[in-house]
Amino acid sequence: MNIYRWGKDCDTTVLLEEFEQVLEAYYDLFDQCAEYPDWQRKIRKEMGAVVSFVAKQVEESQHYEMINKSAAYRRYDGEKQLFFK
C-alpha cells in the first residue's frame, strides 16, 4: 500500500475480509492440533505474532464491527493477551 496510490484491494472492506480469513486459517490449524499441546504452543509462538499484527491493523472504529461480524476475530479479541508476554 502506497500513500500516493489507491487500489480496490486497499479498500477497508476488502482488507477486513482478508484479516478475517487469516484469523480463521490460524484458528483452524490451532484447533486441529488440540490433541497435541506441544504443536499448539509452537503454532502460537511461530504464527501468533503475525496473526496478532494482522488483527491489530483493524482500526478502533471498526473493532466492534469485526467483533460482531467475525467469530474468529471475536475469539482473537478474547485471547489476545496470550500474544503479548
Secondary structure, 3 states (H helix, E strand, C coil): CCCCCCCHHHCHHHHHHHHHHHHHHHHHHHHHCCCCHHHHHHHHHHHHHHHHHHHHCCCHHHHHHHHHHCHHHHHHHHHHHHHCC
